[in-house]
């Protein structure tokens, strides 16, 4: 389950380690999730790789919807709902 994040309290930029901590996921899972949703990490002014507040919100929203859909017996492919037949 995707943890709750208060969007109003987010900083402008999060390192990849910080994103992983916020979303409770390891580096490899984060990498796969970013690739799946076409979210590209970027470097900040001091050279750290991470996500802007906007991209973090997008990723969180995609993951939330994915988790909600799978809890309802659906699964997601690139943001599109697909209903499983249960077998």
Short mmCIF file of the C-alpha atoms (twelve columns), coordinates in Angstrom:
data_MODEL
# 
_entry.id   MODEL 
# 
loop_
_atom_site.group_PDB 
_atom_site.id 
_atom_site.type_symbol 
_atom_site.label_atom_id 
_atom_site.label_alt_id 
_atom_site.label_comp_id 
_atom_site.label_asym_id 
_atom_site.label_seq_id 
_atom_site.Cartn_x 
_atom_site.Cartn_y 
_atom_site.Cartn_z 
_atom_site.pdbx_PDB_model_num 
ATOM 1  C CA . UNK A 1  0.000   0.000   0.000   1 
ATOM 2  C CA . UNK A 2  1.245   3.462   -0.876  1 
ATOM 3  C CA . UNK A 3  1.794   5.664   2.182   1 
ATOM 4  C CA . UNK A 4  -0.093  8.932   2.598   1 
ATOM 5  C CA . UNK A 5  1.859   12.034  1.578   1 
ATOM 6  C CA . UNK A 6  0.700   15.556  2.381   1 
ATOM 7  C CA . UNK A 7  1.390   17.319  -0.921  1 
ATOM 8  C CA . UNK A 8  1.215   20.750  0.730   1 
ATOM 9  C CA . UNK A 9  4.241   19.940  2.896   1 
ATOM 10 C CA . UNK A 10 6.535   18.655  0.147   1 
ATOM 11 C CA . UNK A 11 9.877   20.299  -0.563  1 
ATOM 12 C CA . UNK A 12 10.746  21.426  -4.108  1 
ATOM 13 C CA . UNK A 13 13.157  18.524  -4.713  1 
ATOM 14 C CA . UNK A 14 13.783  15.049  -3.252  1 
ATOM 15 C CA . UNK A 15 16.855  12.909  -3.813  1 
ATOM 16 C CA . UNK A 16 16.185  9.369   -5.025  1 
ATOM 17 C CA . UNK A 17 17.004  8.123   -1.518  1 
ATOM 18 C CA . UNK A 18 14.480  10.602  -0.089  1 
ATOM 19 C CA . UNK A 19 11.828  9.504   -2.604  1 
ATOM 20 C CA . UNK A 20 12.453  5.867   -1.669  1 
ATOM 21 C CA . UNK A 21 12.042  6.712   2.020   1 
ATOM 22 C CA . UNK A 22 8.815   8.653   1.408   1 
ATOM 23 C CA . UNK A 23 7.268   5.935   -0.761  1 
ATOM 24 C CA . UNK A 24 8.678   3.035   1.302   1 
ATOM 25 C CA . UNK A 25 10.362  1.360   -1.675  1 
ATOM 26 C CA . UNK A 26 13.856  0.173   -2.472  1 
ATOM 27 C CA . UNK A 27 16.027  1.658   -5.208  1 
ATOM 28 C CA . UNK A 28 15.241  -1.027  -7.810  1 
ATOM 29 C CA . UNK A 29 11.470  -0.811  -7.283  1 
ATOM 30 C CA . UNK A 30 11.667  2.983   -7.523  1 
ATOM 31 C CA . UNK A 31 13.637  2.710   -10.763 1 
ATOM 32 C CA . UNK A 32 11.069  0.319   -12.258 1 
ATOM 33 C CA . UNK A 33 8.150   2.513   -11.162 1 
ATOM 34 C CA . UNK A 34 9.715   5.635   -12.684 1 
ATOM 35 C CA . UNK A 35 10.331  3.772   -15.936 1 
ATOM 36 C CA . UNK A 36 6.781   2.358   -15.994 1 
ATOM 37 C CA . UNK A 37 5.227   5.804   -15.622 1 
ATOM 38 C CA . UNK A 38 7.734   7.657   -17.809 1 
ATOM 39 C CA . UNK A 39 9.081   9.798   -14.971 1 
ATOM 40 C CA . UNK A 40 12.720  10.749  -15.449 1 
ATOM 41 C CA . UNK A 41 14.909  11.616  -12.468 1 
ATOM 42 C CA . UNK A 42 16.839  14.847  -12.861 1 
ATOM 43 C CA . UNK A 43 19.829  16.526  -11.255 1 
ATOM 44 C CA . UNK A 44 19.451  19.469  -8.936  1 
ATOM 45 C CA . UNK A 45 21.843  22.424  -8.836  1 
ATOM 46 C CA . UNK A 46 24.392  20.550  -6.683  1 
ATOM 47 C CA . UNK A 47 24.345  17.399  -8.805  1 
ATOM 48 C CA . UNK A 48 22.088  15.103  -6.761  1 
ATOM 49 C CA . UNK A 49 19.710  12.859  -8.712  1 
ATOM 50 C CA . UNK A 50 16.074  12.982  -7.675  1 
ATOM 51 C CA . UNK A 51 12.537  14.076  -8.451  1 
ATOM 52 C CA . UNK A 52 10.928  17.474  -8.391  1 
ATOM 53 C CA . UNK A 53 7.857   17.958  -6.240  1 
ATOM 54 C CA . UNK A 54 5.722   17.770  -9.407  1 
ATOM 55 C CA . UNK A 55 7.228   14.434  -10.525 1 
ATOM 56 C CA . UNK A 56 7.041   12.998  -7.008  1 
ATOM 57 C CA . UNK A 57 3.340   13.882  -6.871  1 
ATOM 58 C CA . UNK A 58 2.778   12.293  -10.300 1 
ATOM 59 C CA . UNK A 59 4.567   9.094   -9.271  1 
ATOM 60 C CA . UNK A 60 2.704   8.924   -5.965  1 
ATOM 61 C CA . UNK A 61 -0.613  9.435   -7.737  1 
ATOM 62 C CA . UNK A 62 0.115   6.667   -10.277 1 
ATOM 63 C CA . UNK A 63 1.162   4.275   -7.499  1 
ATOM 64 C CA . UNK A 64 -1.900  5.142   -5.416  1 
ATOM 65 C CA . UNK A 65 -4.238  4.468   -8.346  1 
ATOM 66 C CA . UNK A 66 -2.385  1.246   -9.153  1 
ATOM 67 C CA . UNK A 67 -2.765  0.038   -5.565  1 
ATOM 68 C CA . UNK A 68 -6.413  1.025   -5.430  1 
ATOM 69 C CA . UNK A 69 -7.157  -0.723  -8.746  1 
ATOM 70 C CA . UNK A 70 -5.406  -3.930  -7.683  1 
ATOM 71 C CA . UNK A 71 -7.376  -3.914  -4.431  1 
ATOM 72 C CA . UNK A 72 -10.573 -3.759  -6.519  1 
ATOM 73 C CA . UNK A 73 -9.613  -6.762  -8.691  1 
ATOM 74 C CA . UNK A 74 -8.128  -4.729  -11.535 1 
ATOM 75 C CA . UNK A 75 -4.573  -4.187  -12.612 1 
ATOM 76 C CA . UNK A 76 -2.917  -1.353  -14.503 1 
ATOM 77 C CA . UNK A 77 -0.931  -1.279  -17.737 1 
ATOM 78 C CA . UNK A 78 0.705   2.078   -18.402 1 
ATOM 79 C CA . UNK A 79 -2.104  3.923   -16.643 1 
ATOM 80 C CA . UNK A 80 -4.983  2.056   -18.306 1 
ATOM 81 C CA . UNK A 81 -7.338  -0.117  -16.258 1 
ATOM 82 C CA . UNK A 82 -7.635  -3.762  -17.257 1 
ATOM 83 C CA . UNK A 83 -10.099 -6.058  -15.525 1 
ATOM 84 C CA . UNK A 84 -8.749  -9.465  -14.597 1 
ATOM 85 C CA . UNK A 85 -10.859 -12.550 -15.050 1 
ATOM 86 C CA . UNK A 86 -9.645  -14.051 -11.787 1 
ATOM 87 C CA . UNK A 87 -7.686  -16.850 -13.361 1 
# 
